[in-house]
Amino acid sequence: MSDVASDVRGGQPLLPTPVVVLWFAALVSWASGQVIGVLGLMPLPDVFGPVGSPGTDQPDPELLAQAQLISALSSLPTTIAVLLAAIGLGMLYNRRGFDRLSRTAAVSAIVMAIASALAAVAVLALLTIGPARAIGVIDLQVGVVVAVATAAASASAVVLIRPYVDPMVAHVWAGIAGAGIALPFMVAGISPALVMAGAVGIGVLDRARGARTERELARRKELEAEQAARAAALPEGAAGRGIGVRGLPGLPPVPRAPRPMLPWSSGERRASIGLGVGAVLVVALAWAGGAAAAEAGLLVAGQGFALASLGAVPLLVQAALLLRVAAATRESLTVAGGLLIAASAAMLTAPVELVVLIAVLVQAVVVAVLTALLARRAADARVGTALMLAVTGAIVWLLVVLPSGALVLAFVAVATTLLALRRKVHP
């Protein structure tokens, strides 16, 4: 395969390259916004002016306008990320190839997306804009982001049910349901970027489902060709029945297309399951023991994460096993595991701010490099794809794993262990 986004058959890419690039740019933009917020690079001024000055019970108009402008600028990366993700999602739904949306589904998705966007703007106007409050830059920006995220959720809900229903009314209700779930969450404080990520996830699942359908159609054609060849070799009038259509009584169902299966031994299966369970136990014990130690005053900030982050070591080895590249990357896994353990040891023994910062950055670099290496080995990914995955790994470590105290590693380990349990032992 030439791309990590390729179909499991090794043929056409599962996701078009422009879509992957747009989504990666959206991820980088969102990450830059999070970094700006964490580092406090754009502090908001006190809109009431200096403490003790006359008239502090009313906000200063100039300071208020300045605060709104700074808020808009600080949230601009998230706005750009949502817009880029929406454009990529639209391109994905438009580039469906053999599985293009029917007119009913396409029209209903577009109509519901526009209607949901307008409804979201109307709800925001009712909640935030009154007769005595003018529309500011931040209001316009929030309206655009929420409208785009709601439209994406609505369209994705419509596409999600497309294979199961035909009536236009069902598609309309699906769009209403998508918007009805997304908008209240955003009004309650959930980031529109998270809602957009959910819509993107639905798009990826839909594309994977389409690729599976394509495999089954290809399998059907192969069977038809084989049966036609056998029928041609039989005497006249001795040909059997054609390939049955799934669901018709008395006819055999069409076999599902076989999924490509890699050799998987019982030892590899046991090792992958054991590594996943070990990663979960490391994080769970670190959280339980760290909470008790913190209450007793034995741990300071940074040491709890140092303990829980050790769960990444068995998790990375398990990922290499599942991708069937553990033997080829044994030295790299050893070095990466040693660096992760060394960084955690540094945070445990010297939990000062500078040491913790350097150790976390070292961990992020190790995860990024190993992610790119696994992609190159497992999927023969191009250099650009490997670099994008490396940056993604570093961003996830710094902005997802670190804020969660490495608890997210346990959830990932559970998912990969369930995947290992589904693997069947075969020669």
N, C-alpha and C positions, 0 to 999 in steps of 0.2 A: 504494500500500500504506500502511496505517496503522500498521504495526509492522514493525520489522526482523526479527522472528521469523516473518514471514509466509511462506507458501508462495510459490515462485517464480512461480506463476500470478497472484499478487496477490489471492488469495481468502482462505480461512480461514487463521488463523495456524498456522504449523508447530508452534509450542510454545504451550500455553495460558499466558495472562498470569500466573495464580497460580504456575505452575511457574517461569517466568522470574524473578518477584519472589523466590521462595524461594531459587533458585540464586544470585541476586545478593546476597541477604542472607547466604548461606553464604560467598560470596566475600569480602564485607566482613568477616565474622567471622574467617575464616581470615587475612585480611590484618592485622587488628588484633592477632591472636596473633603473627604474624611480627614486627610492629613492636615489640611488647612484648619479644620475645626479642632483637631486634637492638639496641634501646636499653638493654637490661638493666634494665628498670623493676622487676623482681621478682628481685633477687639471692638466691641460696640461702645460708643460713648454714652455717658450718663445724660439721658435726654432732659433731666431736671436741672442740669447745671451743677455748679459747685455746691456742696453741702453748706447750708447756713446762709446762702445768698437769698435775697428777697424774691418772692414769687416762685419758690421751688415746688409749690403744689400744682403748678401747671407746666407741662413739658415745653421746652424751648422749640419753636417751630423749625429753626435751622438745624438744631441738634437732632430733632426727630427725623427730618428729611435726610440728614447725613446717616443716621442709624438705619433707615430703610434702604438707602443706597448700599451701605456696607453689607446688610443682610442679603440683598439681592446678589451682590458680587460673590459673597461667600457661598451662596447656594447655587451659583451659576454652573459649577461643574456637575452637580447632580441633575440640573435641568438639561444640560447637554447630554448627559448619560442617558436620561429617559428618552430624549428625542432620537438619539442614535440607535438605541435599542428598539424603539418603535419603527424606525425606518428599516432596520434589519429584519424585524418580524414581518413587516409588509412585503419585503423582498422575498422572504422565505415562503410566505403563503402564495406569492405570485409565481414563484419558480418551482412549481410542483411537478413539472414534467408530465409523466404518464398519469399522475394522480391529480390533475388539475381540479380545482373546485368547480362544481357544477354552477350553472347560472343562478339557481335558487340559493345555494349556499353563499356564493360570492356576493350577490345582491343583498341578501339578508345581513351578511357580515358587515358590509360597507354601511348600510342603512343604520344598523344597530350601533356601530362604532360612532357614527356622526351624532346620532340621537343621544347616546350615552355621554358623549363629550359635552353636548349642549346642556344636558340635564345636570352634569357635574358642575358646570359653570353657574347654572341657575341656583343650585344648592349652596355653592360657595358665596354667591351674591347675597342670598338670604341670611346666611350665617354671619358674614363678616362685613358687609357693606351696608351702611345705613344712609339716611338722607343727610346726616351731619358729618359724614366721613367720605372724603374723596378717595378715588381709586389711585393707589400708589404703584410704584414699580414692583414692589414685592407682591402686591395683590395680583398684578397682571402675570407675574412669573409663576406664582402658585396656581393660578387659574389654568395656565397653559399646561403645567406639569400634571396636575390632577386630571385635567380633561384628557390628555394624551394617555395617561396610565389607565383611566377608566375605559377609554375607547379600545385600548389594546386588550384589556381583560374581557370586555364584551365580545370583541371579534374572536378571541381565542376560545371563549366558551361556545360560540357558534360553530367554529371549526371542529371543536372537540366532539360534538355530537353528530357531525356530518355523516359518518358512515352508518349511523343507527336509525336516523329518521329522515323522512322526505318532506313532510308538509312544511310550508313556509311558517306556519304559526309556531311550530316547535322551535324553529331557528330563532324566531323573534323572542320567545320566552327564554331560550337559552341566553340570548344577548342581554335580556333584562336581568337574568339571574347573575351573569358575570359582572355587570355593572352594580347590581344590588349587593354583591359581596365586596367588591373592591372599594366602592365609594365610602361606605360606613367605616371601613377599616382605616382609610386615609383620614377621614374626619376625626377618628378617634386617636390619631397620632402615628399610625403606621406609615413609614416612609413610602412615597410613591415609587421609589427605586425598587423596593422590595416587591410591590405589586407588579411592577413591570418585569421583574425577574421571574415571578410566577407565570406571567403570560408567555415569556420567552421559553420557560420550561415546558409549557403546554405545546408550544410550537415545535420544540425538539421531539417531544413524545409523538406528536402527530406525524412528523417526518419519519421517525423510526417505524411507526406503524405502516406508513406508506411503503417503506423499503421492504418490510416483511410481506406486504401484499404483492409487491413486485416479484419477490422470490417465489411466492406460491404460484403466480401466473406463469413464471418461467418454468417452474416444475410441471405445471399442467401442460404446457406446450411440449416439454420433453416426453411426457407420458403419451400424449397424443401422437407424437412422431413415432415413438416406439411401437405403439399399438397399430398404427397404420402400416408400419413395416412388417409386423407379424401378420397382419391381415392380408397383405399383398402376397405373402409367402404361402398362405393357405389355399386349398382348392376353392373354386368358386362356390359360394353359398355356405361355406364353413366358417366365415368370419364371425367373431364374437361381437358382443355389444360394445358400443362406444364408451368412453370414459363417463362415469356417472357424475351428475351434478349434486353437490352437497345438499342434503335436505329432502330430496325426492324419495318417496318410499320405494323400496325394492332395488335401489341402485346403490352401489358402493360409494362412500364419500371419497372426494379427491384427497389423496394424502398431502399432508402439509410438507412444505419444502424443508428438507433436512437442514438444520443449522450446522455451520462448520464447527467441527469438534476437534480440539487439540488432544494429543495424548495426555492422559491424566492418571497417575498411579495413585494407589491407596496411601503411600507415604506422603506424596505431595498434598493430597487432600487433607490428611491428618495434620500436616505441618501448617497449612494455611489456616485451618480452623483453630489450631492451638495458638498461632500467632495473633489471630483476631481476638480470641478470648483473653490472651495475655495483655493486649493493648487496652481492652475494656477494663480489666482488673487493675492495671497500672493507674489509669485515670481515676477509677472509682476509689481505690485505696488512697491515692494521693489527695483526692478531695476530702474523703472522710478523715484521714489522718491530719491533713493540713488544716481542716476546720477545727478539729480538737486542739491541735497545737497552737493555732492562732488565738483561740479563746484563752489558752493558758499563757499566752504571751511568749511562746517559744519561736514563732515565725514572724518575719517581717515581710513587707511587700516585695514580691518577686520570687520568694522562695517557694510559695505554693505553686506558682506557674512552673518553676523549675522542676518540681516533682512530677506534675501532671504532664508536662511536655515530653517526658521520657516515653510516653505511650506512642509517640511518633516513630520510635525505632522499630518495634515489631510491626507497626502498621506499614511502614515503607517496605520492609522485607516481605510482608504478606502481599502487598501490591505487586512486587516483582515476581512472586510465585504465581499469582493469578494471571499475570501477563506473560508467564513462561520465559522470563529473562533473568531468573535468579542466578543461574549458573554463569551467564555471560557478564553479569554485573556484580559478581561476588566481591571483588576488590573494592569497587565503588561503594557498595552497600556497607562494607566494613569501615571504610574511611568516613562515610557519612554518619554511620552510627556512632563512631568514636567522637566525631566533632559535636554531634548533638549531646552526647553524654558529657563531654568536656564543658560545653556551654552551660548545661544544667548544673554541673558541679561548681562552675565559677559563680553562678547566681546563688547557689546554696551557701558557699563558703564566704563570699564577699558581696552581700546584697546591697551594694551602694548603687546610686542611680547610674553612674557612668558604666560600671561593670555590667549591670543588667541590660542597659541599652546596647552595649557592644555584643553581649551574648545573644540577645534576641535577634540582632541583625545577622550574626553568624548563622543562627538557626535558619533564618529566612533565606539566606544565600544557599545554604546546604540543601534545603528543600527545593529551591528553584533549580539548582544544577541537577539534582537527582531526578526531578520531574522531567526535565528536558532530556536527560540521558535515557530514562525509561521509555519516553516517547520515541526517541530515535531507534532504540533497540527493538521495542515491541511492535511499532507500527511503521517503521522506516519513515518517520515524519521528516518533512523538509526542514531546513534550518530556520526559516521564518516561523513555521508552526511550532517548532521546539522552543524558539525564543519567546513566542507568545505564551506558551504553556509555562515556561520558566517564570516569566513576570507574573502570570496568574497565580502560580504557586506561592511566590513571595508575597503578593498582595493578600492572598487568603490567610497566610500565616500571620501577617502583621495586623490585618483588619478584621479577621474572623476568629482565628484560633487564639490570638493573644487577648482580645477583649473578653472572650468567653472563658478565660482561664484554662484553655486547652480542653474544656468539656466537650467541644464539638468533635474532638478526636474520638471520643467514645461512641458517639452516634455514627461516625464514619466507619469505625471498626465493626459496629453491629451490622451495618449494611454490607460491608465486604465479607463478613463472616457468613451472612445469609447467602451471599453469592457463592461462596465456597461450598456451602452445604448443598447447593443445587448442582454442583459439578458431579458428574457421574464418572466412576472409575471405569476406564476402558483402555484397551491396548492402543 
